[in-house]
Amino acid sequence: MTERVRDVWHTLQLLREVWMKVELKKLENHKRVVVKALLDSRATGLFMDIAFAKEKEFKMEKLKNFLLV
């Protein structure tokens, strides 16, 4: 682990939470939505809260197979 990575890791541990501004783009109409998001460094995929998706009018479709998380 480099010194820089160690410094960033230490900072993240102290913060406990890392919030950042992210821009999302809807695939069907390319409209952009800018939101504040919580960074989860242990995430194994890209997920969005269903209430948030509905509020921001993202198109949703059912998955053919369940995701095991």
SEGUBA-23660 format. One record per residue: x, y, z of N, C-alpha, C in turn; residue in three letters; residue number from 1. Coordinates in steps of 0.05 Angstrom, whole numbers, plus 5000, padded with zeros to 4 digits. Layout:
// residues N
<site n_east="X" n_north="Y" n_up="Z" ca_east="X" ca_north="Y" ca_up="Z" c_east="X" c_north="Y" c_up="Z" gudo="ALA" nuba="NUM"/>
...
// end
This chain:
// residues 69
<site n_east="5017" n_north="4977" n_up="5000" ca_east="5000" ca_north="5000" ca_up="5000" c_east="5018" c_north="5025" c_up="5000" gudo="MET" nuba="1"/>
<site n_east="5013" n_north="5043" n_up="4981" ca_east="5030" ca_north="5067" ca_up="4980" c_east="5022" c_north="5086" c_up="5002" gudo="THR" nuba="2"/>
<site n_east="5039" n_north="5106" n_up="5007" ca_east="5033" ca_north="5125" ca_up="5028" c_east="5008" c_north="5141" c_up="5022" gudo="GLU" nuba="3"/>
<site n_east="5004" n_north="5148" n_up="4996" ca_east="4980" ca_north="5163" ca_up="4988" c_east="4955" c_north="5147" c_up="4993" gudo="ARG" nuba="4"/>
<site n_east="4955" n_north="5122" n_up="4985" ca_east="4931" ca_north="5104" ca_up="4990" c_east="4926" c_north="5101" c_up="5020" gudo="VAL" nuba="5"/>
<site n_east="4947" n_north="5099" n_up="5035" ca_east="4944" ca_north="5096" ca_up="5064" c_east="4932" c_north="5122" c_up="5076" gudo="ARG" nuba="6"/>
<site n_east="4940" n_north="5145" n_up="5066" ca_east="4929" ca_north="5171" ca_up="5075" c_east="4899" c_north="5173" c_up="5069" gudo="ASP" nuba="7"/>
<site n_east="4892" n_north="5165" n_up="5044" ca_east="4864" ca_north="5166" ca_up="5036" c_east="4847" c_north="5147" c_up="5053" gudo="VAL" nuba="8"/>
<site n_east="4857" n_north="5122" n_up="5057" ca_east="4844" ca_north="5102" ca_up="5073" c_east="4839" c_north="5113" c_up="5101" gudo="TRP" nuba="9"/>
<site n_east="4860" n_north="5124" n_up="5113" ca_east="4858" ca_north="5135" ca_up="5140" c_east="4837" c_north="5157" c_up="5141" gudo="HIS" nuba="10"/>
<site n_east="4837" n_north="5175" n_up="5121" ca_east="4817" ca_north="5196" ca_up="5120" c_east="4789" c_north="5185" c_up="5118" gudo="THR" nuba="11"/>
<site n_east="4785" n_north="5165" n_up="5101" ca_east="4758" ca_north="5153" ca_up="5098" c_east="4749" c_north="5140" c_up="5125" gudo="LEU" nuba="12"/>
<site n_east="4767" n_north="5127" n_up="5139" ca_east="4760" ca_north="5115" ca_up="5164" c_east="4751" c_north="5136" c_up="5184" gudo="GLN" nuba="13"/>
<site n_east="4764" n_north="5159" n_up="5184" ca_east="4757" ca_north="5181" ca_up="5203" c_east="4730" c_north="5193" c_up="5196" gudo="LEU" nuba="14"/>
<site n_east="4724" n_north="5195" n_up="5170" ca_east="4699" ca_north="5208" ca_up="5161" c_east="4675" c_north="5190" c_up="5166" gudo="LEU" nuba="15"/>
<site n_east="4679" n_north="5164" n_up="5164" ca_east="4657" ca_north="5144" ca_up="5167" c_east="4637" c_north="5145" c_up="5144" gudo="ARG" nuba="16"/>
<site n_east="4634" n_north="5168" n_up="5132" ca_east="4616" ca_north="5170" ca_up="5109" c_east="4629" c_north="5188" c_up="5088" gudo="GLU" nuba="17"/>
<site n_east="4625" n_north="5182" n_up="5063" ca_east="4636" ca_north="5199" ca_up="5042" c_east="4612" c_north="5205" c_up="5023" gudo="VAL" nuba="18"/>
<site n_east="4605" n_north="5230" n_up="5022" ca_east="4583" ca_north="5239" ca_up="5004" c_east="4596" c_north="5253" c_up="4980" gudo="TRP" nuba="19"/>
<site n_east="4584" n_north="5250" n_up="4957" ca_east="4594" ca_north="5263" ca_up="4933" c_east="4572" c_north="5270" c_up="4914" gudo="MET" nuba="20"/>
<site n_east="4576" n_north="5290" n_up="4898" ca_east="4556" ca_north="5297" ca_up="4878" c_east="4561" c_north="5280" c_up="4853" gudo="LYS" nuba="21"/>
<site n_east="4540" n_north="5266" n_up="4844" ca_east="4542" ca_north="5249" ca_up="4820" c_east="4521" c_north="5257" c_up="4800" gudo="VAL" nuba="22"/>
<site n_east="4527" n_north="5252" n_up="4775" ca_east="4508" ca_north="5257" ca_up="4753" c_east="4500" c_north="5230" c_up="4742" gudo="GLU" nuba="23"/>
<site n_east="4474" n_north="5226" n_up="4740" ca_east="4462" ca_north="5202" ca_up="4729" c_east="4449" c_north="5209" c_up="4703" gudo="LEU" nuba="24"/>
<site n_east="4450" n_north="5191" n_up="4683" ca_east="4438" ca_north="5196" ca_up="4657" c_east="4418" c_north="5173" c_up="4651" gudo="LYS" nuba="25"/>
<site n_east="4393" n_north="5181" n_up="4645" ca_east="4373" ca_north="5162" ca_up="4638" c_east="4378" c_north="5150" c_up="4611" gudo="LYS" nuba="26"/>
<site n_east="4378" n_north="5124" n_up="4608" ca_east="4385" ca_north="5111" ca_up="4583" c_east="4364" c_north="5117" c_up="4561" gudo="LEU" nuba="27"/>
<site n_east="4338" n_north="5118" n_up="4568" ca_east="4318" ca_north="5121" ca_up="4548" c_east="4316" c_north="5148" c_up="4535" gudo="GLU" nuba="28"/>
<site n_east="4323" n_north="5169" n_up="4550" ca_east="4320" ca_north="5197" ca_up="4539" c_east="4344" c_north="5214" c_up="4544" gudo="ASN" nuba="29"/>
<site n_east="4365" n_north="5203" n_up="4556" ca_east="4390" ca_north="5217" ca_up="4561" c_east="4388" c_north="5242" c_up="4579" gudo="HIS" nuba="30"/>
<site n_east="4365" n_north="5245" n_up="4593" ca_east="4363" ca_north="5267" ca_up="4612" c_east="4382" c_north="5262" c_up="4636" gudo="LYS" nuba="31"/>
<site n_east="4393" n_north="5283" n_up="4646" ca_east="4413" ca_north="5281" ca_up="4668" c_east="4400" c_north="5289" c_up="4695" gudo="ARG" nuba="32"/>
<site n_east="4408" n_north="5275" n_up="4716" ca_east="4399" ca_north="5282" ca_up="4743" c_east="4424" c_north="5284" c_up="4760" gudo="VAL" nuba="33"/>
<site n_east="4428" n_north="5306" n_up="4773" ca_east="4451" ca_north="5310" ca_up="4791" c_east="4441" c_north="5307" c_up="4820" gudo="VAL" nuba="34"/>
<site n_east="4454" n_north="5289" n_up="4835" ca_east="4445" ca_north="5284" ca_up="4862" c_east="4469" c_north="5281" c_up="4881" gudo="VAL" nuba="35"/>
<site n_east="4464" n_north="5283" n_up="4906" ca_east="4485" ca_north="5277" ca_up="4927" c_east="4483" c_north="5247" c_up="4933" gudo="LYS" nuba="36"/>
<site n_east="4505" n_north="5233" n_up="4932" ca_east="4504" ca_north="5204" ca_up="4936" c_east="4524" c_north="5196" c_up="4958" gudo="ALA" nuba="37"/>
<site n_east="4517" n_north="5175" n_up="4972" ca_east="4535" ca_north="5164" ca_up="4993" c_east="4553" c_north="5143" c_up="4979" gudo="LEU" nuba="38"/>
<site n_east="4579" n_north="5146" n_up="4982" ca_east="4597" ca_north="5126" ca_up="4970" c_east="4599" c_north="5102" c_up="4988" gudo="LEU" nuba="39"/>
<site n_east="4595" n_north="5079" n_up="4977" ca_east="4597" ca_north="5053" ca_up="4992" c_east="4619" c_north="5037" c_up="4980" gudo="ASP" nuba="40"/>
<site n_east="4642" n_north="5037" n_up="4993" ca_east="4665" ca_north="5024" ca_up="4981" c_east="4663" c_north="4994" c_up="4982" gudo="SER" nuba="41"/>
<site n_east="4644" n_north="4983" n_up="4996" ca_east="4640" ca_north="4954" ca_up="4997" c_east="4619" c_north="4944" c_up="4978" gudo="ARG" nuba="42"/>
<site n_east="4608" n_north="4962" n_up="4961" ca_east="4587" ca_north="4954" ca_up="4942" c_east="4599" c_north="4935" c_up="4921" gudo="ALA" nuba="43"/>
<site n_east="4583" n_north="4915" n_up="4913" ca_east="4592" ca_north="4896" ca_up="4893" c_east="4578" c_north="4900" c_up="4866" gudo="THR" nuba="44"/>
<site n_east="4562" n_north="4921" n_up="4864" ca_east="4547" ca_north="4927" ca_up="4840" c_east="4537" c_north="4955" c_up="4841" gudo="GLY" nuba="45"/>
<site n_east="4521" n_north="4963" n_up="4821" ca_east="4510" ca_north="4989" ca_up="4820" c_east="4480" c_north="4987" c_up="4827" gudo="LEU" nuba="46"/>
<site n_east="4472" n_north="5000" n_up="4849" ca_east="4445" ca_north="4997" ca_up="4858" c_east="4433" c_north="5025" c_up="4863" gudo="PHE" nuba="47"/>
<site n_east="4406" n_north="5027" n_up="4861" ca_east="4392" ca_north="5052" ca_up="4865" c_east="4367" c_north="5045" c_up="4882" gudo="MET" nuba="48"/>
<site n_east="4361" n_north="5062" n_up="4901" ca_east="4337" ca_north="5059" ca_up="4918" c_east="4313" c_north="5061" c_up="4900" gudo="ASP" nuba="49"/>
<site n_east="4293" n_north="5043" n_up="4903" ca_east="4270" ca_north="5043" ca_up="4886" c_east="4253" c_north="5069" c_up="4889" gudo="ILE" nuba="50"/>
<site n_east="4251" n_north="5079" n_up="4913" ca_east="4236" ca_north="5104" ca_up="4917" c_east="4250" c_north="5127" c_up="4903" gudo="ALA" nuba="51"/>
<site n_east="4276" n_north="5128" n_up="4903" ca_east="4291" ca_north="5149" ca_up="4889" c_east="4287" c_north="5146" c_up="4859" gudo="PHE" nuba="52"/>
<site n_east="4288" n_north="5121" n_up="4849" ca_east="4284" ca_north="5116" ca_up="4820" c_east="4257" c_north="5125" c_up="4811" gudo="ALA" nuba="53"/>
<site n_east="4237" n_north="5120" n_up="4827" ca_east="4209" ca_north="5129" ca_up="4820" c_east="4207" c_north="5159" c_up="4821" gudo="LYS" nuba="54"/>
<site n_east="4218" n_north="5171" n_up="4842" ca_east="4217" ca_north="5200" ca_up="4845" c_east="4230" c_north="5215" c_up="4821" gudo="GLU" nuba="55"/>
<site n_east="4253" n_north="5204" n_up="4812" ca_east="4267" ca_north="5216" ca_up="4790" c_east="4259" c_north="5206" c_up="4763" gudo="LYS" nuba="56"/>
<site n_east="4238" n_north="5189" n_up="4762" ca_east="4225" ca_north="5178" ca_up="4738" c_east="4245" c_north="5163" c_up="4721" gudo="GLU" nuba="57"/>
<site n_east="4261" n_north="5145" n_up="4733" ca_east="4277" ca_north="5127" ca_up="4718" c_east="4260" c_north="5104" c_up="4709" gudo="PHE" nuba="58"/>
<site n_east="4265" n_north="5095" n_up="4684" ca_east="4250" ca_north="5072" ca_up="4673" c_east="4261" c_north="5047" c_up="4688" gudo="LYS" nuba="59"/>
<site n_east="4243" n_north="5030" n_up="4697" ca_east="4251" ca_north="5006" ca_up="4711" c_east="4239" c_north="4981" c_up="4696" gudo="MET" nuba="60"/>
<site n_east="4253" n_north="4960" n_up="4698" ca_east="4242" ca_north="4934" ca_up="4687" c_east="4250" c_north="4912" c_up="4706" gudo="GLU" nuba="61"/>
<site n_east="4234" n_north="4892" n_up="4707" ca_east="4239" ca_north="4869" ca_up="4725" c_east="4263" c_north="4853" c_up="4714" gudo="LYS" nuba="62"/>
<site n_east="4279" n_north="4843" n_up="4732" ca_east="4301" ca_north="4826" ca_up="4725" c_east="4291" c_north="4797" c_up="4719" gudo="LEU" nuba="63"/>
<site n_east="4304" n_north="4784" n_up="4700" ca_east="4297" ca_north="4756" ca_up="4695" c_east="4306" c_north="4738" c_up="4717" gudo="LYS" nuba="64"/>
<site n_east="4329" n_north="4745" n_up="4730" ca_east="4340" ca_north="4729" ca_up="4752" c_east="4344" c_north="4747" c_up="4776" gudo="ASN" nuba="65"/>
<site n_east="4341" n_north="4736" n_up="4800" ca_east="4345" ca_north="4751" ca_up="4825" c_east="4375" c_north="4757" c_up="4828" gudo="PHE" nuba="66"/>
<site n_east="4381" n_north="4779" n_up="4842" ca_east="4408" ca_north="4785" ca_up="4850" c_east="4412" c_north="4777" c_up="4878" gudo="LEU" nuba="67"/>
<site n_east="4433" n_north="4762" n_up="4883" ca_east="4440" ca_north="4754" ca_up="4910" c_east="4460" c_north="4774" c_up="4921" gudo="LEU" nuba="68"/>
<site n_east="4453" n_north="4788" n_up="4943" ca_east="4471" ca_north="4808" ca_up="4954" c_east="4478" c_north="4801" c_up="4983" gudo="VAL" nuba="69"/>
// end
